[in-house]
């Protein structure tokens, strides 16, 4: 019995020794503090590495100052669209001139020039498409030079400016609003006259006439108006 007890005791002591040894191996390794010389060497290496990284970084180029919008080159547009409008009072004792055609009527346009609402609206449409000053600025009614002037002069100048900028007329759509007189009998002659002024084919020039259903000054035969749309092609 004493021998069995001694052997068991020895076996337990050996197992306890192995457990203690394994526990010690799991403890974190103690790291000795760096010496002042090691700290200095490590700091120098970090500083050198930072300088190398900074020197390798490429700074983006400074953006160049953009020119002001009004100094930039204008875009070359393949086509332009213009809109024009004109209106005149009708009074007795004046001729009614539309698209260069003398239309018989008891009243005519009260205007500084001949008061051709269609040519005035078309002139403004062409000038507007070119982003130029309007007819009132180019041919002011305060200038005696234009007193009673033929409106052919205005449309010819607008066409000249259009060609000067490298454009030609694409098409024209004109709507004349008048309660009286009836314009249907005169539309074809108006279109022929307009084609001659513009140098355009009849298939590109359209003229429509509308009443104003007896509403306001247009419908009461006290005024006449015209809306015009045109396209300019490069």
Beta strands, then each sheet from edge to edge (+ up, - down):
strand 1: 79-92
strand 2: 96-98
strand 3: 101-103
strand 4: 107-109
strand 5: 168-177
strand 6: 205-210
strand 7: 223-233
sheet 1: 4+ 1- 7+ 5- 6-
sheet 2: 2+ 3-
end
